[in-house]
Amino acid sequence: MRATSFISLALLAGCVDKGPGPQPKKIDATYVAEHLLKAPPADLAARLDVNIGDAVMYLGSRMPSAPVVPGVAFQVTHYWQVLTAPGKQWRVFSHVRSDAASDFLNADRSDMRTGYGPAAWRPGDIIEDVQEITLPPGWQGSTAYITVGLFQQGKHAISDRAPIKDVRAADHALRVGQVTVDLSKAPPPPGTVVVKKSPTPIVIDGVASEPAWTTATMSPEFLGAEGSPDVTGTALARMTWDDTNLYLFATVTDPDIFSEYKTHDDPLWKADCVEMFIDADGNRTGYIELQWNPNNARFDSWFATTRAQAGDVSYDSLAVSAVKVRGTADVSGDSDQGWDLEVAIPWMAMAGKDPNMRLPLPPTPSQQGADERKLGRGARFHLNVVRVDKRGDTVTASSWNRIPYSDFHALDRMVTVVFADDTVPPVAPGSGVLAPEAPGSGGVTPVVPGGAVVAPGSGGVTPVPGGAVVAPGSGAASSGLKAAPTTWIAKPAAGGAGSAKQTTPDILAPRQMGSATILPK
């Protein structure tokens, strides 16, 4: 039953901030009166009756019974009973979290808290506090947990919260309910690109001749880093994937290509190179850095936290690459045109050296059609691709998603990649579309699941970690590959090593590389 007492306009006016800056939402007196109750609802099933700071009793809540969807508002209703006036310094907070470390939402506002907040609460008040909450599009967890409490305005320490002595509370925040999240209906978050699965195998030969590259996701022309000297030349990148690898093809125009570095884990970043940063679980801690240069040397490093801690160069991604140089790679001061890079990065490399990183490998794709706004909840990684160019003593940087010149890693500037299956129509490319090179003669034959291939007449299968097979004469290299705990091992089929017939896996080792925890599809 709702209170019939009139809340004066003068009282409400005292709750409205009249200071400088934008005015808060004004709440009508009638709304406040309707949500001041004489008694708690008799049908309030989720009754908690938890004392907060000896000033307020949290009575309970109403949560949605149906699953909620990221990007779509849902309603939560809280019920409070005031024991004693909290005082003008107190405010209500609501936080939303999940089991994913990256999920957090500060949802402090509600119409009742704006129109009749704790500064106005009086002993005996029973308050119906209706909130609209919208989870961000990039929400990761399948369950969202709502917590509430009281904090002192302008203070942020846990010790500044009103004490809660209850087993359902942690850090003086009371867990009051939870909702199921339907991730399959989540829209891609801003800054998202949809990467289509390759319908055909890819040969790592430095040439974008496979049909998959014509429909692969294309970057816009790379953007110069904020604060970087003017960039000479351009760079574009394309991405696709299969059950074994993530594939990258980068093409760089450069009138003077140069790098002196030719050995695995040389400091490639000191000269011309392409860098890739992958934060697979998107929590901005624990990520890999990969680099390749025009000499087809590779550098790889694992950062267990952030770049504040030195990278671990003993980490080996086992990525396979091939480079085609239009000019000379190791002569400075001459006239060049550019270089192309093709890479296969095994999924097993994505977790770096973290045995507890939980990833769906290979990714679980979205399968809900061409409209990116309606794509289902495919696996989502965060990554960026950076081109470094050195000319004399001047180093410039440009990237798929713009970064500051002071931080090429820039975990907060990464692209969100949603993996889609090969039924999704081609994604519109960015500016400066690069036409694929003419296909070479002859076809290719799959040799292991996920796209490993051998070119006809190559003399048989060349097993390479990650499933990709190097085409003969391509200049492709595994850059001093180190031993891997597990890999794909291909066994030549009957017909002889030079027959280029299909092979079958001799061993399909457990889908684990001593790092990632492989989740069931």
Helices and strands as residue ranges (DSSP letters): H 9-13, H 29-34, E 36-37, E 46-52, E 56-62, E 74-82, E 90-97, E 104-106, H 111-115, G 118-120, E 126-133, E 143-152, G 158-160, E 169-170, E 173-180, G 183-185, E 192-196, H 211-215, E 217-218, E 223-224, E 234-241, E 245-253, G 268-270, E 273-279, E 287-292, E 298-303, E 320-326, E 338-346, G 347-349, E 358-359, G 372-374, E 380-391, E 394-399, G 411-413, E 415-420, E 445-448, E 452-454, E 488-491, E 504-508, E 517-518
